[in-house]
Amino acid sequence: MNQHSRFNLPLCMAVEEDIFEHVDQTVFDYLPEIKGKKAIFVTEKFLNDTYPDTVSGICQDFGGAEVFLVTGADFDSASALAKRILIENITIVIGFGGGRVLDTAKYAAFISKAVYICLPTTLSNDSLASPFSVLGTEGTNRKTLPCKIPTAVIVDTSMILKAPVSQTYSGIGDTIGKYTAVYDWALSAKATGTRVDDFAYSIAQMCYDSVAHCDEKSVTNKGFIKTLSRALVMGGLAMEIAGSSRPCSGSEHLFAHAIEEYYPDIKISHGLAVALGAVGAANFQGRDDLNLIEICKKYGLDLNPASYGIDKDTFCDIWNRAAGTRPDRVTILNDTDLNKDWLCDIYDRMQG
């Protein structure tokens, strides 16, 4: 295999208003060979009850696809769904929902080698088009599992605007995190004697730039929703090309992982935790953290740790635990003295 063709790309990506009304036409234009094939529609009860007309319409357009309701985004559930897909000779898996639904559908489609169509109802992070699924294992433990990116990604801007604005804030935060992630990736490559894939690096940087420098900074603007959609999808492609999450995940993500692992009672979305982490990471990298704070403020993101119940002592402890969540991942944290005075100063700056 040619080294430049070792990765997969979606055969179809569309971001339009009300496109969920004709998903079949959009997909079949790119994949005519799957027309008439058996499909399964994967979603959750809340979305099935909230958008019954949308669900039934898409299912009818795909030959009366059966509906599968996700109750737990864990490895066993995804594996059971894959088994069902194989036994029932299902060719098409349609994921309709947010992170846990899409990760379940994506992994089940990967195991069963089915065509996977991704229909996100929120834009909370870049996992919707990434080559990974995050699934529960035992208890509260979760594992990031490699899989295949979607065959098609269809984003309906009208649907996204119906989602809680906090989900869109999360997507912005996850994108902002690429500012520090690519820096950490280059730092790691130098320290370990590995190489950075220039194409994946450029795509990840472009994702950040498209959101950070977008003229329209309103989360209710359809033009911005298109920009964010493409940024999140392209982030997934950067990971696919790199063969790892390094273009999109650095010390800012380790901060978010530390919250999830050691402070599960803190109520903050993954993307917003990443945004908080990016401010600290930018400081450690000797870069402009005030610019990140200003960008987030313009979008309406709250970067005050206290707003999420994170006091100074907790903030310091999260940062001191961060590197340990992925000891195999080299970041700026490997060469940073996380003294309490510095961390408290960062905390104070974020409250301003």
Contacts in CASP RR format, 6 or more apart in sequence:
PFRMAT RR
TARGET T0000
AUTHOR 0000-0000-0000
METHOD contacts of the structure
MODEL  1
MNQHSRFNLPLCMAVEEDIFEHVDQTVFDYLPEIKGKKAIFVTEKFLNDT
YPDTVSGICQDFGGAEVFLVTGADFDSASALAKRILIENITIVIGFGGGR
VLDTAKYAAFISKAVYICLPTTLSNDSLASPFSVLGTEGTNRKTLPCKIP
TAVIVDTSMILKAPVSQTYSGIGDTIGKYTAVYDWALSAKATGTRVDDFA
YSIAQMCYDSVAHCDEKSVTNKGFIKTLSRALVMGGLAMEIAGSSRPCSG
SEHLFAHAIEEYYPDIKISHGLAVALGAVGAANFQGRDDLNLIEICKKYG
LDLNPASYGIDKDTFCDIWNRAAGTRPDRVTILNDTDLNKDWLCDIYDRM
QG
7 240 0 8 1.000
7 241 0 8 1.000
7 243 0 8 1.000
8 131 0 8 1.000
8 148 0 8 1.000
8 149 0 8 1.000
8 240 0 8 1.000
9 149 0 8 1.000
9 237 0 8 1.000
9 240 0 8 1.000
10 129 0 8 1.000
10 149 0 8 1.000
10 150 0 8 1.000
10 151 0 8 1.000
10 152 0 8 1.000
10 153 0 8 1.000
10 233 0 8 1.000
10 237 0 8 1.000
11 30 0 8 1.000
11 31 0 8 1.000
11 151 0 8 1.000
11 152 0 8 1.000
12 26 0 8 1.000
12 27 0 8 1.000
12 29 0 8 1.000
12 30 0 8 1.000
12 31 0 8 1.000
12 151 0 8 1.000
12 152 0 8 1.000
12 153 0 8 1.000
12 154 0 8 1.000
13 152 0 8 1.000
13 153 0 8 1.000
13 154 0 8 1.000
13 233 0 8 1.000
14 26 0 8 1.000
14 152 0 8 1.000
14 153 0 8 1.000
14 154 0 8 1.000
14 155 0 8 1.000
15 155 0 8 1.000
15 157 0 8 1.000
15 225 0 8 1.000
15 226 0 8 1.000
15 229 0 8 1.000
15 230 0 8 1.000
16 155 0 8 1.000
16 156 0 8 1.000
16 157 0 8 1.000
17 156 0 8 1.000
17 157 0 8 1.000
17 158 0 8 1.000
17 222 0 8 1.000
18 156 0 8 1.000
18 158 0 8 1.000
19 26 0 8 1.000
19 154 0 8 1.000
19 155 0 8 1.000
19 156 0 8 1.000
20 54 0 8 1.000
20 58 0 8 1.000
20 119 0 8 1.000
20 154 0 8 1.000
20 156 0 8 1.000
20 158 0 8 1.000
20 159 0 8 1.000
22 61 0 8 1.000
23 58 0 8 1.000
23 61 0 8 1.000
23 94 0 8 1.000
23 117 0 8 1.000
23 119 0 8 1.000
23 154 0 8 1.000
24 58 0 8 1.000
24 61 0 8 1.000
24 62 0 8 1.000
26 152 0 8 1.000
26 154 0 8 1.000
27 34 0 8 1.000
27 117 0 8 1.000
27 152 0 8 1.000
27 154 0 8 1.000
28 34 0 8 1.000
28 35 0 8 1.000
30 152 0 8 1.000
31 115 0 8 1.000
31 151 0 8 1.000
31 152 0 8 1.000
34 91 0 8 1.000
34 92 0 8 1.000
34 115 0 8 1.000
36 62 0 8 1.000
36 63 0 8 1.000
37 91 0 8 1.000
37 92 0 8 1.000
37 115 0 8 1.000
38 65 0 8 1.000
38 88 0 8 1.000
38 89 0 8 1.000
38 90 0 8 1.000
38 91 0 8 1.000
38 92 0 8 1.000
39 59 0 8 1.000
39 62 0 8 1.000
39 63 0 8 1.000
39 64 0 8 1.000
39 65 0 8 1.000
39 90 0 8 1.000
39 91 0 8 1.000
39 92 0 8 1.000
39 93 0 8 1.000
39 94 0 8 1.000
40 65 0 8 1.000
40 66 0 8 1.000
40 67 0 8 1.000
40 68 0 8 1.000
40 84 0 8 1.000
40 85 0 8 1.000
40 88 0 8 1.000
40 90 0 8 1.000
40 92 0 8 1.000
40 93 0 8 1.000
40 94 0 8 1.000
41 55 0 8 1.000
41 58 0 8 1.000
41 59 0 8 1.000
41 62 0 8 1.000
41 65 0 8 1.000
41 66 0 8 1.000
41 67 0 8 1.000
41 68 0 8 1.000
41 94 0 8 1.000
41 95 0 8 1.000
41 96 0 8 1.000
42 68 0 8 1.000
42 70 0 8 1.000
42 81 0 8 1.000
42 93 0 8 1.000
42 94 0 8 1.000
42 95 0 8 1.000
42 96 0 8 1.000
42 101 0 8 1.000
42 104 0 8 1.000
42 105 0 8 1.000
42 108 0 8 1.000
43 55 0 8 1.000
43 67 0 8 1.000
43 68 0 8 1.000
43 69 0 8 1.000
43 70 0 8 1.000
43 95 0 8 1.000
43 96 0 8 1.000
43 97 0 8 1.000
43 101 0 8 1.000
44 69 0 8 1.000
44 70 0 8 1.000
44 71 0 8 1.000
44 97 0 8 1.000
44 100 0 8 1.000
44 101 0 8 1.000
45 69 0 8 1.000
45 71 0 8 1.000
47 55 0 8 1.000
47 96 0 8 1.000
47 97 0 8 1.000
47 101 0 8 1.000
47 121 0 8 1.000
48 55 0 8 1.000
48 67 0 8 1.000
48 69 0 8 1.000
51 121 0 8 1.000
51 159 0 8 1.000
54 159 0 8 1.000
55 67 0 8 1.000
55 96 0 8 1.000
58 65 0 8 1.000
58 94 0 8 1.000
58 96 0 8 1.000
58 119 0 8 1.000
59 65 0 8 1.000
59 66 0 8 1.000
59 67 0 8 1.000
62 92 0 8 1.000
62 94 0 8 1.000
65 92 0 8 1.000
65 94 0 8 1.000
68 81 0 8 1.000
68 84 0 8 1.000
70 77 0 8 1.000
70 100 0 8 1.000
70 101 0 8 1.000
70 104 0 8 1.000
70 105 0 8 1.000
71 77 0 8 1.000
72 100 0 8 1.000
72 104 0 8 1.000
73 99 0 8 1.000
73 100 0 8 1.000
73 101 0 8 1.000
73 103 0 8 1.000
73 104 0 8 1.000
73 134 0 8 1.000
73 135 0 8 1.000
73 136 0 8 1.000
74 135 0 8 1.000
74 136 0 8 1.000
74 137 0 8 1.000
75 107 0 8 1.000
75 135 0 8 1.000
75 136 0 8 1.000
75 137 0 8 1.000
75 143 0 8 1.000
75 145 0 8 1.000
77 104 0 8 1.000
78 103 0 8 1.000
78 104 0 8 1.000
78 107 0 8 1.000
78 108 0 8 1.000
78 111 0 8 1.000
78 133 0 8 1.000
78 135 0 8 1.000
79 108 0 8 1.000
79 111 0 8 1.000
81 104 0 8 1.000
81 105 0 8 1.000
81 108 0 8 1.000
82 107 0 8 1.000
82 108 0 8 1.000
82 109 0 8 1.000
82 110 0 8 1.000
82 111 0 8 1.000
82 112 0 8 1.000
83 112 0 8 1.000
84 90 0 8 1.000
85 93 0 8 1.000
85 108 0 8 1.000
85 109 0 8 1.000
85 112 0 8 1.000
85 114 0 8 1.000
86 112 0 8 1.000
90 112 0 8 1.000
90 114 0 8 1.000
91 114 0 8 1.000
91 115 0 8 1.000
92 114 0 8 1.000
92 115 0 8 1.000
92 117 0 8 1.000
93 105 0 8 1.000
93 108 0 8 1.000
93 109 0 8 1.000
93 112 0 8 1.000
93 114 0 8 1.000
93 115 0 8 1.000
93 116 0 8 1.000
93 117 0 8 1.000
94 105 0 8 1.000
94 117 0 8 1.000
94 119 0 8 1.000
95 101 0 8 1.000
95 102 0 8 1.000
95 105 0 8 1.000
95 106 0 8 1.000
95 116 0 8 1.000
95 117 0 8 1.000
95 118 0 8 1.000
95 119 0 8 1.000
96 119 0 8 1.000
96 121 0 8 1.000
97 119 0 8 1.000
97 120 0 8 1.000
97 121 0 8 1.000
97 122 0 8 1.000
98 120 0 8 1.000
98 121 0 8 1.000
98 122 0 8 1.000
98 124 0 8 1.000
98 128 0 8 1.000
99 122 0 8 1.000
99 124 0 8 1.000
99 125 0 8 1.000
99 127 0 8 1.000
99 128 0 8 1.000
102 118 0 8 1.000
102 120 0 8 1.000
102 127 0 8 1.000
102 128 0 8 1.000
103 127 0 8 1.000
103 133 0 8 1.000
103 134 0 8 1.000
103 135 0 8 1.000
104 133 0 8 1.000
104 135 0 8 1.000
105 116 0 8 1.000
105 118 0 8 1.000
106 116 0 8 1.000
106 118 0 8 1.000
106 133 0 8 1.000
106 147 0 8 1.000
106 148 0 8 1.000
106 150 0 8 1.000
107 133 0 8 1.000
107 135 0 8 1.000
107 145 0 8 1.000
107 147 0 8 1.000
108 114 0 8 1.000
109 115 0 8 1.000
109 116 0 8 1.000
109 147 0 8 1.000
109 148 0 8 1.000
110 116 0 8 1.000
110 133 0 8 1.000
110 147 0 8 1.000
110 148 0 8 1.000
111 147 0 8 1.000
115 151 0 8 1.000
115 152 0 8 1.000
116 148 0 8 1.000
116 150 0 8 1.000
116 151 0 8 1.000
116 152 0 8 1.000
117 150 0 8 1.000
117 151 0 8 1.000
117 152 0 8 1.000
117 154 0 8 1.000
118 128 0 8 1.000
118 129 0 8 1.000
118 150 0 8 1.000
118 152 0 8 1.000
118 153 0 8 1.000
118 154 0 8 1.000
119 154 0 8 1.000
119 156 0 8 1.000
120 128 0 8 1.000
120 153 0 8 1.000
120 155 0 8 1.000
120 160 0 8 1.000
121 159 0 8 1.000
121 160 0 8 1.000
121 162 0 8 1.000
121 163 0 8 1.000
122 160 0 8 1.000
122 163 0 8 1.000
122 164 0 8 1.000
122 167 0 8 1.000
122 168 0 8 1.000
123 155 0 8 1.000
123 160 0 8 1.000
123 163 0 8 1.000
123 167 0 8 1.000
123 168 0 8 1.000
123 171 0 8 1.000
123 225 0 8 1.000
123 228 0 8 1.000
123 229 0 8 1.000
123 232 0 8 1.000
124 167 0 8 1.000
124 168 0 8 1.000
124 170 0 8 1.000
124 171 0 8 1.000
124 174 0 8 1.000
124 269 0 8 1.000
124 270 0 8 1.000
124 271 0 8 1.000
125 170 0 8 1.000
125 171 0 8 1.000
125 174 0 8 1.000
125 232 0 8 1.000
125 270 0 8 1.000
125 271 0 8 1.000
126 171 0 8 1.000
126 174 0 8 1.000
126 175 0 8 1.000
126 207 0 8 1.000
126 231 0 8 1.000
126 232 0 8 1.000
126 233 0 8 1.000
126 235 0 8 1.000
126 236 0 8 1.000
126 239 0 8 1.000
126 248 0 8 1.000
127 133 0 8 1.000
127 134 0 8 1.000
127 236 0 8 1.000
128 150 0 8 1.000
128 153 0 8 1.000
128 232 0 8 1.000
128 233 0 8 1.000
128 236 0 8 1.000
129 149 0 8 1.000
129 150 0 8 1.000
129 153 0 8 1.000
129 232 0 8 1.000
129 233 0 8 1.000
129 234 0 8 1.000
129 235 0 8 1.000
129 236 0 8 1.000
129 237 0 8 1.000
130 149 0 8 1.000
130 235 0 8 1.000
130 236 0 8 1.000
130 239 0 8 1.000
130 240 0 8 1.000
130 245 0 8 1.000
130 248 0 8 1.000
131 146 0 8 1.000
131 147 0 8 1.000
131 148 0 8 1.000
131 149 0 8 1.000
131 236 0 8 1.000
131 239 0 8 1.000
131 240 0 8 1.000
131 243 0 8 1.000
132 144 0 8 1.000
132 145 0 8 1.000
132 146 0 8 1.000
132 147 0 8 1.000
132 239 0 8 1.000
132 245 0 8 1.000
133 144 0 8 1.000
133 145 0 8 1.000
133 147 0 8 1.000
134 142 0 8 1.000
134 143 0 8 1.000
134 144 0 8 1.000
134 145 0 8 1.000
135 142 0 8 1.000
135 143 0 8 1.000
135 145 0 8 1.000
136 142 0 8 1.000
136 143 0 8 1.000
137 143 0 8 1.000
140 264 0 8 1.000
142 260 0 8 1.000
144 245 0 8 1.000
149 236 0 8 1.000
149 237 0 8 1.000
149 240 0 8 1.000
153 233 0 8 1.000
155 225 0 8 1.000
155 226 0 8 1.000
155 229 0 8 1.000
155 233 0 8 1.000
157 222 0 8 1.000
157 223 0 8 1.000
157 225 0 8 1.000
157 226 0 8 1.000
157 229 0 8 1.000
160 168 0 8 1.000
160 225 0 8 1.000
160 229 0 8 1.000
161 220 0 8 1.000
161 222 0 8 1.000
161 225 0 8 1.000
165 219 0 8 1.000
165 220 0 8 1.000
166 269 0 8 1.000
166 272 0 8 1.000
167 269 0 8 1.000
168 219 0 8 1.000
168 225 0 8 1.000
168 228 0 8 1.000
169 219 0 8 1.000
169 269 0 8 1.000
169 271 0 8 1.000
169 272 0 8 1.000
169 299 0 8 1.000
169 300 0 8 1.000
169 301 0 8 1.000
170 269 0 8 1.000
170 270 0 8 1.000
170 271 0 8 1.000
170 272 0 8 1.000
171 228 0 8 1.000
171 232 0 8 1.000
171 271 0 8 1.000
172 211 0 8 1.000
172 219 0 8 1.000
172 228 0 8 1.000
172 271 0 8 1.000
172 275 0 8 1.000
172 296 0 8 1.000
172 299 0 8 1.000
172 301 0 8 1.000
173 271 0 8 1.000
173 272 0 8 1.000
173 274 0 8 1.000
173 275 0 8 1.000
173 278 0 8 1.000
173 296 0 8 1.000
173 301 0 8 1.000
174 232 0 8 1.000
174 248 0 8 1.000
174 270 0 8 1.000
174 271 0 8 1.000
174 274 0 8 1.000
174 275 0 8 1.000
175 207 0 8 1.000
175 208 0 8 1.000
175 211 0 8 1.000
175 228 0 8 1.000
175 231 0 8 1.000
175 232 0 8 1.000
176 208 0 8 1.000
176 211 0 8 1.000
176 212 0 8 1.000
176 274 0 8 1.000
176 275 0 8 1.000
176 278 0 8 1.000
176 292 0 8 1.000
176 295 0 8 1.000
176 296 0 8 1.000
177 208 0 8 1.000
177 248 0 8 1.000
177 252 0 8 1.000
177 253 0 8 1.000
177 274 0 8 1.000
177 275 0 8 1.000
177 277 0 8 1.000
177 278 0 8 1.000
177 281 0 8 1.000
178 204 0 8 1.000
178 205 0 8 1.000
178 207 0 8 1.000
178 208 0 8 1.000
178 235 0 8 1.000
178 247 0 8 1.000
178 248 0 8 1.000
179 208 0 8 1.000
179 212 0 8 1.000
179 278 0 8 1.000
179 282 0 8 1.000
179 287 0 8 1.000
179 292 0 8 1.000
180 250 0 8 1.000
180 251 0 8 1.000
180 252 0 8 1.000
180 277 0 8 1.000
180 278 0 8 1.000
180 281 0 8 1.000
180 282 0 8 1.000
180 285 0 8 1.000
180 287 0 8 1.000
180 332 0 8 1.000
181 204 0 8 1.000
181 246 0 8 1.000
181 247 0 8 1.000
181 248 0 8 1.000
181 249 0 8 1.000
181 250 0 8 1.000
181 252 0 8 1.000
181 253 0 8 1.000
182 201 0 8 1.000
182 204 0 8 1.000
182 205 0 8 1.000
182 208 0 8 1.000
182 247 0 8 1.000
183 285 0 8 1.000
183 287 0 8 1.000
183 332 0 8 1.000
184 246 0 8 1.000
184 250 0 8 1.000
184 251 0 8 1.000
184 281 0 8 1.000
184 285 0 8 1.000
184 330 0 8 1.000
184 331 0 8 1.000
184 332 0 8 1.000
185 196 0 8 1.000
185 201 0 8 1.000
185 246 0 8 1.000
185 247 0 8 1.000
185 250 0 8 1.000
186 196 0 8 1.000
186 201 0 8 1.000
187 330 0 8 1.000
187 331 0 8 1.000
187 332 0 8 1.000
188 194 0 8 1.000
188 246 0 8 1.000
188 329 0 8 1.000
188 330 0 8 1.000
188 331 0 8 1.000
189 195 0 8 1.000
189 196 0 8 1.000
191 330 0 8 1.000
191 334 0 8 1.000
192 330 0 8 1.000
197 241 0 8 1.000
197 242 0 8 1.000
197 247 0 8 1.000
199 241 0 8 1.000
200 238 0 8 1.000
200 239 0 8 1.000
200 241 0 8 1.000
200 242 0 8 1.000
200 243 0 8 1.000
200 247 0 8 1.000
201 238 0 8 1.000
201 242 0 8 1.000
201 247 0 8 1.000
203 234 0 8 1.000
203 235 0 8 1.000
203 237 0 8 1.000
203 238 0 8 1.000
203 241 0 8 1.000
203 247 0 8 1.000
204 235 0 8 1.000
204 238 0 8 1.000
204 247 0 8 1.000
204 248 0 8 1.000
206 234 0 8 1.000
207 231 0 8 1.000
207 232 0 8 1.000
207 234 0 8 1.000
207 235 0 8 1.000
207 238 0 8 1.000
207 248 0 8 1.000
208 231 0 8 1.000
210 227 0 8 1.000
210 230 0 8 1.000
210 231 0 8 1.000
211 227 0 8 1.000
211 228 0 8 1.000
211 231 0 8 1.000
212 295 0 8 1.000
214 224 0 8 1.000
214 227 0 8 1.000
216 223 0 8 1.000
216 224 0 8 1.000
216 227 0 8 1.000
217 224 0 8 1.000
217 298 0 8 1.000
217 299 0 8 1.000
218 224 0 8 1.000
219 225 0 8 1.000
219 299 0 8 1.000
219 300 0 8 1.000
235 247 0 8 1.000
235 248 0 8 1.000
236 248 0 8 1.000
238 247 0 8 1.000
238 248 0 8 1.000
239 245 0 8 1.000
239 246 0 8 1.000
239 247 0 8 1.000
239 248 0 8 1.000
241 247 0 8 1.000
245 253 0 8 1.000
249 329 0 8 1.000
250 281 0 8 1.000
250 329 0 8 1.000
250 331 0 8 1.000
251 277 0 8 1.000
251 281 0 8 1.000
251 284 0 8 1.000
251 322 0 8 1.000
251 323 0 8 1.000
251 331 0 8 1.000
251 332 0 8 1.000
251 333 0 8 1.000
252 274 0 8 1.000
252 275 0 8 1.000
252 277 0 8 1.000
252 278 0 8 1.000
252 280 0 8 1.000
252 281 0 8 1.000
253 274 0 8 1.000
254 322 0 8 1.000
254 323 0 8 1.000
254 324 0 8 1.000
254 325 0 8 1.000
254 326 0 8 1.000
254 329 0 8 1.000
254 331 0 8 1.000
254 333 0 8 1.000
255 273 0 8 1.000
255 274 0 8 1.000
255 276 0 8 1.000
255 277 0 8 1.000
255 280 0 8 1.000
255 281 0 8 1.000
255 318 0 8 1.000
255 319 0 8 1.000
255 322 0 8 1.000
256 270 0 8 1.000
256 271 0 8 1.000
256 273 0 8 1.000
256 274 0 8 1.000
256 276 0 8 1.000
256 277 0 8 1.000
257 322 0 8 1.000
257 325 0 8 1.000
257 326 0 8 1.000
258 318 0 8 1.000
258 319 0 8 1.000
258 321 0 8 1.000
258 322 0 8 1.000
258 324 0 8 1.000
258 325 0 8 1.000
259 266 0 8 1.000
259 268 0 8 1.000
259 273 0 8 1.000
259 318 0 8 1.000
260 270 0 8 1.000
260 273 0 8 1.000
261 321 0 8 1.000
261 325 0 8 1.000
262 317 0 8 1.000
262 318 0 8 1.000
262 321 0 8 1.000
263 310 0 8 1.000
263 314 0 8 1.000
263 318 0 8 1.000
266 308 0 8 1.000
266 309 0 8 1.000
266 310 0 8 1.000
266 314 0 8 1.000
267 308 0 8 1.000
268 276 0 8 1.000
268 308 0 8 1.000
268 310 0 8 1.000
272 301 0 8 1.000
272 302 0 8 1.000
272 308 0 8 1.000
275 292 0 8 1.000
275 296 0 8 1.000
275 301 0 8 1.000
275 303 0 8 1.000
276 303 0 8 1.000
276 305 0 8 1.000
276 310 0 8 1.000
276 350 0 8 1.000
278 292 0 8 1.000
279 289 0 8 1.000
279 292 0 8 1.000
279 293 0 8 1.000
279 303 0 8 1.000
279 346 0 8 1.000
279 349 0 8 1.000
279 350 0 8 1.000
280 289 0 8 1.000
280 319 0 8 1.000
280 346 0 8 1.000
281 331 0 8 1.000
281 332 0 8 1.000
282 288 0 8 1.000
282 289 0 8 1.000
282 292 0 8 1.000
283 289 0 8 1.000
283 342 0 8 1.000
283 346 0 8 1.000
284 332 0 8 1.000
284 333 0 8 1.000
284 336 0 8 1.000
285 332 0 8 1.000
289 346 0 8 1.000
289 349 0 8 1.000
290 349 0 8 1.000
293 303 0 8 1.000
293 349 0 8 1.000
293 350 0 8 1.000
296 303 0 8 1.000
297 303 0 8 1.000
303 350 0 8 1.000
304 350 0 8 1.000
304 351 0 8 1.000
304 352 0 8 1.000
305 311 0 8 1.000
305 314 0 8 1.000
305 315 0 8 1.000
305 347 0 8 1.000
305 350 0 8 1.000
305 351 0 8 1.000
306 351 0 8 1.000
310 318 0 8 1.000
312 343 0 8 1.000
312 344 0 8 1.000
312 347 0 8 1.000
315 343 0 8 1.000
315 344 0 8 1.000
315 347 0 8 1.000
316 338 0 8 1.000
316 340 0 8 1.000
316 343 0 8 1.000
316 344 0 8 1.000
316 347 0 8 1.000
319 338 0 8 1.000
319 343 0 8 1.000
320 338 0 8 1.000
322 333 0 8 1.000
323 331 0 8 1.000
323 333 0 8 1.000
323 334 0 8 1.000
END
